[in-house]
Amino acid sequence: MTFAKHGQRCYDTDRMSHTPADIQAQLRRAIMESDMSRYRLAQLTGVSQATLSLFVHNKRSVTMDIAAKLARELGLELTPIKGPKKGR
């Protein structure tokens, strides 16, 4: 998965692997670059300010459900990326 905004990629994800850690790093960057306050983002997503702060400061990770909520409020979209089939 990667993040896209308005049909375009926000970051040069072609050179990155798409592990959960990479996705979360992209989301952290989007939060920090956003004009939206973390207080407002917490209100809109239902994610506590404490959880959001810990996530932004790389002290904890978030579930894909929370990542999807954050992405949606930031105007981002989680897009599945097909990888090579395993076992062949």
C-alpha positions as CSV (number, residue, x, y, z in Angstrom):
1,M,0.0,0.0,0.0
2,T,1.0,3.6,-0.5
3,F,-0.5,7.0,-0.1
4,A,-2.0,9.0,-2.9
5,K,-3.5,12.4,-2.9
6,H,-5.9,13.6,-5.6
7,G,-4.8,10.7,-7.8
8,Q,-1.1,11.5,-7.6
9,R,1.5,10.0,-5.3
10,C,2.5,12.3,-2.4
11,Y,5.9,10.9,-2.1
12,D,8.3,9.1,-4.4
13,T,7.2,5.6,-3.3
14,D,8.5,3.9,-6.4
15,R,11.9,3.7,-4.8
16,M,10.6,2.6,-1.4
17,S,9.5,-0.8,-0.2
18,H,5.9,-0.8,1.0
19,T,6.3,-2.4,4.4
20,P,4.0,-1.3,7.2
21,A,7.0,0.7,8.6
22,D,7.3,2.6,5.3
23,I,3.6,3.4,5.2
24,Q,3.7,4.7,8.7
25,A,6.7,6.8,8.0
26,Q,4.9,8.3,5.0
27,L,1.8,9.0,7.2
28,R,4.0,10.6,9.9
29,R,5.4,12.9,7.3
30,A,2.0,13.8,6.0
31,I,0.8,14.7,9.5
32,M,3.8,16.8,10.2
33,E,3.5,18.7,6.9
34,S,-0.3,19.2,7.2
35,D,-1.8,22.5,8.1
36,M,-4.3,20.7,10.3
37,S,-3.5,20.8,14.0
38,R,-3.0,17.5,15.8
39,Y,-5.8,18.4,18.2
40,R,-8.2,18.8,15.2
41,L,-6.9,15.6,13.6
42,A,-7.5,13.7,16.9
43,Q,-11.1,15.1,17.1
44,L,-11.9,14.2,13.5
45,T,-10.5,10.6,13.7
46,G,-11.4,9.7,17.2
47,V,-7.7,8.9,17.8
48,S,-6.6,10.2,21.2
49,Q,-4.1,13.1,21.2
50,A,-1.7,10.9,23.3
51,T,-1.8,8.1,20.7
52,L,-1.3,10.6,17.8
53,S,1.6,12.3,19.6
54,L,3.3,9.0,20.3
55,F,2.8,8.0,16.7
56,V,4.2,11.2,15.3
57,H,7.2,11.0,17.5
58,N,7.8,7.4,16.4
59,K,7.2,6.0,19.9
60,R,4.4,3.7,18.8
61,S,2.8,2.4,15.6
62,V,-0.8,2.4,14.7
63,T,-3.2,-0.2,13.3
64,M,-4.2,-0.1,9.6
65,D,-7.6,1.0,10.8
66,I,-6.2,4.0,12.5
67,A,-3.9,4.7,9.6
68,A,-6.9,4.7,7.3
69,K,-8.8,7.2,9.5
70,L,-5.8,9.5,9.6
71,A,-5.2,9.2,5.9
72,R,-8.8,9.9,5.1
73,E,-8.8,13.1,7.2
74,L,-5.5,14.3,5.6
75,G,-7.0,13.8,2.1
76,L,-4.9,10.8,1.4
77,E,-5.9,7.4,0.1
78,L,-4.4,4.0,1.0
79,T,-3.9,2.2,-2.3
80,P,-3.1,-1.5,-2.5
81,I,-0.1,-2.3,-4.6
82,K,0.2,-5.7,-6.1
83,G,3.4,-7.5,-5.4
84,P,4.9,-10.6,-6.9
85,K,3.0,-13.7,-6.2
86,K,4.6,-15.9,-3.6
87,G,5.2,-19.6,-4.0
88,R,6.0,-19.5,-7.8
